[in-house]
């Protein structure tokens, strides 16, 4: 069974401005993002040695 989506803490006001700071929108997330994985290219098929292999 699928868990229903929780209701917002307070009603949304369409006239309220949206914050520009991601920390206000998602306060429990880290300030910096981890580095992006290195994707293999046709010239260099090595890619990221710790990455997920492509599907067969």
N, C-alpha and C positions, 0 to 999 in steps of 0.2 A: 504494500500500500504506500502511496505517496504522501509525504507530510505536507500539509497546506502551508502556504506562504504566510508568515506572521503579519499582522496589521502594523502600520507605523505607530510610533510612540505617541504622536500627536497628529492632528489633521494637517494635510498639506495645504499651504496657502499659495495659490498661483501668483499672487501679487508680490510675494516675498522674494528678494533677489537670491540667486544661487551663489554660495560662497566660491571664491576662486581658489582657496587653499584646500588641497586634497586632505590635509590633516583634519579639517573641520568636517568633511564628508565621511571619512573613514578614520576615526581617531585611534583605532586599535592596530593600525598597520605601521610597518617601519617607515622611517623618513626616506630611506634610499632603497632603490630597487637593486636586486642582484644583477650581475652582468648577464647580458644576453648570451645564449648558447652560440657556439660557432657552428654554422651550418656548412655542410659539404657543398662544394661547387664542382662543376664539370672539370675544371682545371686542377682542383685539389680535392680528391674524394675522401681525404682523411677526416675532416669535420672535427667535432669535439670528441676526444677519446672517452669522456665520461657520459656522453650523450646517449639518447635512446636510439637503437637501431631502427632503420626504416622497415616498414612491413614488407613481407615477402611477396 
